[in-house]
Amino acid sequence: MKTRYLFLTVILMALILPSLEAQAKKRLAILPFSGGEAQDGETISVLLSRQRAMLNAFTVQPRNSAIDRIMGEQQYQRQSGLINSDAISAIGKLNTADLVVSGYIAKLSDTNLILISIIDVTEVQQIAGVYQTYRSIEEIRDLLPNLSQRLVESSRKNFQNMPGLAIPSFSVPRNVNANDAMVLAQILATEIVNTGKYAVFPRTKSVEDVIKEHEFQRSGQTSGAMALGTSRNIEYILASSVMSLGRMNLFSAQILTIERGEMIVGADREYQNIADGLNKNLMKQIAEELMAGSGGTVSNPAPGPAVTQKPVKQPKEPKEVDPEAAKNAKLWTLGASVGSALAPPWLIGTLHGTIAPARHFFLEIGSDFGIVTLYEDVDSYFSIYPFAHAAGFVPFGDKGGWYIGAGAGLMIVSYGFPEGSYSDTIFAVDFITGVNLFNFLDISYTLRTDFGMTGGEGAGASSKISVGYVYRF
């Protein structure tokens, strides 16, 4: 008899436990993602719903016709991909879901960006989020297992004792790409969610709505249709803004306390577009700076003196180089000049040119030609001095500049005397400095020496001062 009861108990347990496990799982609705090309959004949502990590963690709900109608009218979220909390809540209730997955596909310069968020329908709270770049829809199948696993792990965080952070929408100036700004804002919200330091309530109508609802809740009353869509008290606001800075944009974010109405931490970064903000991890940097400056774990802090936050050292960002400034710092020339060594040869002609492989640096190649010697007993004279120099260059604004450098050359000289001819070859080292004025006038000084190693009349040191015309290109 006992064996029969034990056998029946085992059967009942086998039947009941899977049912209890299914009830313990939260019900999840996955919406087709907006943005992207053709049916990419629908394809991704279908593939995501079949991921083993999602099926093990949630009870994935099928869509119904009412939800399809809402999605067909594009009312469930803005084209920007930011979450519309009221619409998400309505969709979740239509599908009797506890959680809703919403996503957006943004087009970058040569890639795509996919943003995925999980929203708790009851609290209208973002509890998880991931984003990933990809080149073509064919890559999505290989990316989704990892993305779905990250979503599941993030959704398991316990936000119950975390301070509430509301993220109101913000306006974007006309001269700033609104879609770029809004997507970066969603990435920032996702980064903050993933820190696990705040319970994040996205896309309320305005900062004023958050403050009004906070005051209403503090009065001890309950709102029939709360402005925030949540029963949780909100203690902080993430106020974001974006503005134009010439060819750049500035994304700024601050965390404010509702209780005292003061900013506790702020951060900002410059960007050009979504790709620029993503490649440099700017939103991750802002999130880390905000979390480090605010603590993110203290709920309802007691009033007290303001504490000066330690500055957070940020990774050095590469400087934006102005193309015109970069061009002005490179000296490319062809030119000719005339000068004197103030000794034989008294008159020197020079042909030369410069190439600039890098900013503030150039290589010069040229040759001097001795023309006049003024020696009374010399019937004929000829000298040539091919040289090569390397120099540093400092531009004067948009025209001209100053340079200094060194190099070497080989003097080949020939004298004709009544009794015969004489020739010599002398290797010498040059030290040069000069200025380029107005991009066409070149004035230079050269100190030339063989350090006394060759001996003879041409040995020792000499100077050359030259003035000439150069064509700069």
C-alpha positions in Angstrom: 0.0 0.0 0.0 2.8 2.4 0.9 4.5 1.6 -2.4 1.3 2.4 -4.3 1.0 5.8 -2.5 4.6 6.6 -3.2 4.2 5.7 -6.9 1.1 8.0 -7.1 3.0 10.8 -5.3 5.8 10.6 -7.8 3.4 10.8 -10.8 1.6 13.8 -9.3 4.9 15.5 -8.7 6.0 14.9 -12.2 2.7 16.4 -13.5 2.6 19.4 -11.1 6.2 20.5 -11.0 6.5 21.5 -14.7 3.3 23.4 -14.3 4.6 25.3 -11.2 7.9 26.0 -13.0 6.0 27.4 -16.0 3.9 29.6 -13.6 7.1 30.8 -11.9 8.5 32.0 -15.2 7.6 35.6 -16.2 5.6 36.0 -19.4 7.5 37.8 -22.1 6.2 39.5 -25.2 8.7 40.3 -28.0 7.7 43.1 -30.4 9.1 43.4 -33.9 11.9 45.9 -33.9 11.5 49.2 -35.7 14.1 50.8 -38.0 16.2 48.8 -40.3 15.4 47.7 -43.9 12.4 45.8 -45.2 11.5 43.0 -42.8 14.7 43.0 -40.7 12.9 44.0 -37.5 10.3 41.2 -37.9 13.1 38.7 -38.7 15.1 39.6 -35.6 12.2 39.5 -33.2 11.2 36.0 -34.5 14.7 34.7 -34.2 15.1 36.2 -30.7 11.9 34.5 -29.6 13.4 31.1 -30.5 16.6 31.5 -28.6 17.2 28.8 -26.0 18.3 31.3 -23.3 15.0 33.2 -23.7 12.8 30.1 -23.7 14.6 28.7 -20.5 14.2 32.0 -18.6 10.7 33.2 -19.7 7.4 32.0 -21.0 7.5 33.7 -24.5 4.0 34.9 -25.4 2.7 34.8 -29.0 1.5 38.2 -30.4 -2.2 38.8 -30.9 -4.1 40.9 -33.5 -4.6 43.9 -31.1 -0.9 44.2 -30.7 -0.3 43.9 -34.4 -2.7 46.7 -35.1 -0.8 49.0 -32.6 2.5 48.1 -34.1 1.2 48.6 -37.6 0.4 52.2 -36.7 3.9 52.6 -35.3 2.5 53.8 -31.9 4.4 51.5 -29.7 7.6 53.5 -29.9 9.2 56.4 -31.6 11.3 55.9 -34.7 14.2 57.0 -32.5 14.1 53.7 -30.6 13.4 55.3 -27.3 10.9 53.5 -25.2 7.4 54.9 -24.9 6.4 53.7 -21.4 2.7 54.2 -21.8 2.5 52.3 -25.1 4.7 49.5 -23.8 2.5 49.1 -20.7 -0.7 48.9 -22.9 0.8 46.3 -25.2 2.0 44.2 -22.3 -1.5 44.2 -20.8 -3.1 43.3 -24.1 -0.9 40.3 -24.3 -1.1 39.5 -20.5 2.7 39.8 -20.4 4.8 40.7 -17.4 7.7 41.8 -19.6 8.0 43.3 -23.1 11.0 43.2 -25.4 11.3 46.3 -27.6 14.1 47.0 -30.1 15.4 49.4 -32.7 17.8 49.1 -35.6 19.8 52.2 -36.5 21.8 52.7 -39.6 25.4 53.8 -39.1 27.9 54.8 -41.8 28.9 51.3 -42.9 27.3 49.1 -40.3 24.0 48.8 -38.3 23.3 49.1 -34.6 20.7 47.0 -32.9 19.3 48.1 -29.5 17.2 45.7 -27.4 15.5 46.5 -24.1 13.3 44.5 -21.6 10.6 46.5 -19.9 8.7 45.4 -16.8 5.0 46.1 -17.6 3.9 46.6 -14.0 6.5 49.0 -13.0 7.2 50.4 -16.5 10.9 49.9 -15.6 13.7 49.0 -17.9 15.3 46.0 -16.3 17.8 44.9 -19.1 19.3 46.2 -22.3 22.0 45.3 -24.8 23.2 46.8 -28.1 25.5 45.4 -30.8 26.8 46.5 -34.2 26.6 44.3 -37.3 27.2 44.6 -41.0 24.4 42.6 -42.6 21.2 40.7 -41.5 23.0 37.5 -42.2 25.2 38.0 -39.1 22.2 38.3 -36.7 21.7 34.6 -36.3 25.2 34.1 -34.9 24.9 37.2 -32.7 21.6 36.5 -31.0 22.6 33.6 -28.7 25.1 35.9 -26.9 22.7 38.9 -26.9 19.9 36.8 -25.5 22.1 35.3 -22.8 23.2 38.9 -21.8 19.6 40.0 -21.7 18.6 37.1 -19.4 21.5 37.7 -17.0 20.8 41.4 -16.8 17.1 40.8 -16.2 17.9 38.7 -13.1 19.2 41.7 -11.1 17.1 42.7 -8.1 16.2 46.3 -8.4 13.8 46.3 -5.4 16.1 48.2 -3.0 17.7 50.4 -5.6 16.9 54.1 -5.7 14.5 55.1 -8.6 15.9 57.1 -11.5 13.4 58.7 -14.0 14.6 59.4 -17.5 12.5 62.2 -19.1 12.5 62.9 -22.8 14.3 65.9 -24.0 14.1 68.3 -27.0 16.7 68.4 -29.7 17.7 71.6 -31.5 16.9 71.8 -35.2 20.6 71.8 -36.2 21.3 68.5 -34.4 20.4 65.1 -35.8 17.5 64.1 -33.5 17.6 60.4 -34.3 21.4 60.2 -33.4 20.8 62.1 -30.1 17.8 59.9 -29.1 19.6 56.6 -29.9 22.6 57.8 -27.9 20.2 58.6 -25.0 18.8 55.1 -25.1 22.3 53.6 -25.1 23.1 55.7 -22.0 19.9 54.5 -20.3 21.0 50.9 -21.1 24.5 51.4 -19.7 23.0 52.8 -16.5 20.6 49.9 -16.2 23.4 47.4 -16.6 25.4 49.0 -13.8 22.6 47.7 -11.4 22.8 50.8 -9.2 19.5 52.4 -10.1 16.0 51.3 -10.9 15.5 53.0 -14.3 12.1 54.4 -15.4 12.5 55.6 -19.0 10.8 58.2 -21.2 8.4 60.1 -18.9 6.9 63.2 -20.5 9.0 65.8 -18.8 11.0 66.6 -15.7 8.0 68.6 -14.4 5.9 65.4 -14.6 8.4 63.5 -12.5 8.5 66.2 -9.8 4.7 66.6 -9.8 4.2 62.8 -9.3 6.9 62.7 -6.6 5.1 65.5 -4.6 1.8 63.7 -5.1 3.2 60.4 -3.8 4.8 62.2 -0.8 1.4 63.6 0.2 0.3 60.1 1.0 -2.3 59.8 -1.8 -2.3 57.4 -4.7 -2.8 58.4 -8.2 -5.3 56.6 -10.5 -3.0 57.1 -13.5 0.4 57.9 -12.2 2.5 60.2 -14.5 5.4 57.8 -14.1 3.4 54.6 -14.6 4.9 53.1 -11.5 4.1 52.5 -7.8 7.8 53.1 -6.9 9.0 56.4 -5.5 11.4 58.2 -7.8 14.2 59.9 -6.0 16.4 61.0 -8.9 16.1 62.4 -12.4 18.5 61.9 -15.3 18.3 65.1 -17.2 19.9 65.0 -20.6 20.4 67.6 -23.3 22.2 68.0 -26.6 23.5 71.1 -28.4 25.5 72.0 -31.5 29.2 73.0 -31.2 30.1 73.9 -34.7 30.9 70.7 -36.5 30.5 68.7 -33.3 27.6 68.1 -31.0 27.7 68.1 -27.2 25.7 65.4 -25.2 25.3 66.3 -21.6 23.7 64.4 -18.7 23.1 65.2 -15.0 21.6 63.3 -12.1 19.4 65.5 -10.0 17.8 64.9 -6.6 14.1 65.5 -6.5 14.1 65.9 -2.7 16.5 68.8 -2.6 16.3 69.9 -6.2 20.1 69.9 -6.8 22.5 68.3 -9.2 24.7 65.7 -7.6 26.8 64.9 -10.7 27.1 65.7 -14.4 29.1 64.6 -17.4 29.3 65.5 -21.1 31.0 64.3 -24.3 31.4 65.7 -27.8 30.4 63.6 -30.8 29.7 63.9 -34.5 27.2 61.1 -35.1 26.0 57.7 -33.6 29.0 55.9 -35.1 31.4 58.4 -33.5 29.7 58.1 -30.1 29.6 54.3 -30.3 33.2 53.8 -31.5 34.6 55.9 -28.7 32.2 54.4 -26.0 31.1 57.9 -25.1 27.8 56.8 -23.5 29.6 54.2 -21.4 32.1 56.8 -20.3 29.2 59.1 -19.3 27.4 56.3 -17.4 30.6 55.4 -15.5 31.3 59.0 -14.6 27.7 59.5 -13.4 27.8 56.3 -11.3 31.1 57.1 -9.8 30.0 60.6 -8.9 26.6 59.8 -7.5 27.3 56.5 -5.7 24.0 55.2 -7.1 23.2 53.1 -4.0 22.0 55.5 -1.4 18.2 55.9 -1.3 16.6 59.0 0.3 19.9 60.6 1.5 19.5 62.8 4.5 19.9 66.6 3.9 23.5 67.7 4.6 26.3 69.8 3.2 27.1 69.3 -0.4 30.1 67.0 -0.9 32.7 67.9 -3.6 33.0 64.9 -5.8 36.4 63.7 -6.8 37.0 64.2 -10.5 36.9 60.9 -12.4 39.9 60.4 -14.7 38.6 59.7 -18.2 40.6 58.0 -20.9 42.3 60.5 -23.2 40.3 61.0 -26.4 42.0 61.5 -29.7 42.1 65.1 -30.7 40.0 66.2 -33.6 42.4 67.6 -36.3 41.2 70.5 -38.4 42.0 69.5 -42.1 43.2 73.1 -42.9 45.4 73.2 -39.8 46.9 69.8 -40.7 47.6 71.1 -44.2 49.3 74.3 -43.0 51.6 72.2 -40.8 53.0 70.4 -43.8 55.6 72.2 -45.9 55.5 71.0 -49.6 57.5 73.4 -51.8 59.6 73.8 -55.0 61.8 76.9 -55.3 64.9 78.8 -56.2 67.0 81.2 -54.3 70.2 83.3 -54.5 72.6 83.9 -51.7 76.1 84.5 -50.6 78.7 82.7 -48.4 80.4 86.1 -47.7 83.5 84.3 -49.0 84.3 82.4 -52.2 82.0 81.6 -53.9 80.5 85.0 -53.4 77.3 84.3 -55.3 75.4 81.0 -54.8 72.3 79.9 -56.7 70.1 77.2 -55.2 67.4 74.9 -56.5 65.5 72.9 -53.9 62.2 71.3 -52.9 60.6 69.9 -49.7 58.3 67.0 -49.0 56.4 66.6 -45.7 55.6 63.0 -44.8 54.1 64.2 -41.5 52.8 67.4 -39.8 55.6 69.7 -38.5 58.3 67.8 -40.3 59.8 67.9 -43.8 62.7 66.6 -45.9 64.6 69.0 -48.2 66.5 68.0 -51.3 68.5 70.4 -53.4 71.7 71.7 -54.8 73.9 74.8 -54.5 75.7 76.2 -57.6 78.8 78.5 -57.1 78.7 81.3 -59.6 81.2 84.0 -58.8 84.5 83.7 -56.9 86.2 87.1 -57.4 89.6 85.4 -57.2 92.0 87.5 -59.5 94.3 84.6 -60.5 91.4 82.1 -61.2 90.6 81.7 -64.9 87.6 79.5 -64.4 85.5 78.3 -61.4 82.8 75.7 -61.0 81.2 74.2 -57.8 78.1 72.1 -57.1 76.9 71.1 -53.7 74.0 68.5 -53.7 72.4 68.3 -50.2 69.7 66.7 -48.1 68.2 68.1 -44.9 65.6 67.1 -42.3 63.8 69.8 -40.4 61.0 70.6 -38.0 58.4 73.2 -39.1 56.1 75.5 -37.0 53.4 77.2 -39.1 52.4 80.9 -38.7 48.6 80.5 -38.7 47.4 79.9 -42.2 50.5 81.2 -44.1 54.2 80.6 -43.8 56.2 79.3 -40.8 59.6 78.8 -39.2 61.9 75.9 -39.6 65.1 74.5 -38.1 67.0 71.3 -39.1 70.2 69.6 -40.1 71.6 67.6 -43.0 74.7 66.9 -45.1 76.0 67.5 -48.6 79.0 66.9 -50.9 80.9 69.8 -52.3 82.4 69.2 -55.8 84.6 72.1 -56.8 86.9 72.9 -59.8 89.4 75.8 -60.3 91.2 76.7 -63.5 94.6 78.5 -63.1 97.0 79.6 -65.8 99.3 76.9 -64.8 96.6 74.2 -64.7 93.4 73.1 -63.0 92.5 71.9 -59.5 89.5 70.0 -58.2 88.4 68.8 -54.8 85.5 66.9 -53.1 84.5 67.9 -49.6 81.8 66.2 -47.4 80.1 68.7 -45.1 77.4 68.8 -42.4 74.7 71.6 -42.6 72.7 73.2 -39.8 69.8 75.2 -41.2 67.1 77.6 -40.0 64.8 80.0 -41.8 61.3 81.4 -42.4 58.7 81.0 -45.1 56.7 84.2 -45.4 53.3 84.5 -47.1 53.8 80.9 -48.5 56.2 82.2 -51.3 59.2 84.1 -49.8 61.9 82.0 -48.3 64.8 83.5 -46.2 67.3 81.0 -44.8 70.7 80.7 -43.1 73.0 77.7 -43.3 76.1 76.9 -41.2 78.2 74.4 -43.1 81.3 72.6 -41.8 83.5 69.6 -42.4 84.8 69.8 -38.9 88.3 70.4 -40.3 88.7 66.8 -41.4 89.5 67.4 -45.1 92.2 70.1 -44.8 93.0 72.3 -47.7 91.6 75.7 -48.7 87.9 74.5 -48.7 88.1 73.0 -45.3 86.6 74.5 -42.1 83.3 76.2 -41.7 81.3 78.7 -43.8 77.9 80.3 -43.7 75.3 81.0 -46.4 72.4 83.5 -46.4 69.8 83.0 -49.1 66.6 84.7 -50.2 64.3 83.2 -52.9 60.9 82.3 -54.2 59.1 79.1 -53.4 55.9 77.6 -54.7 54.0 76.0 -51.9 51.4 73.3 -52.7 
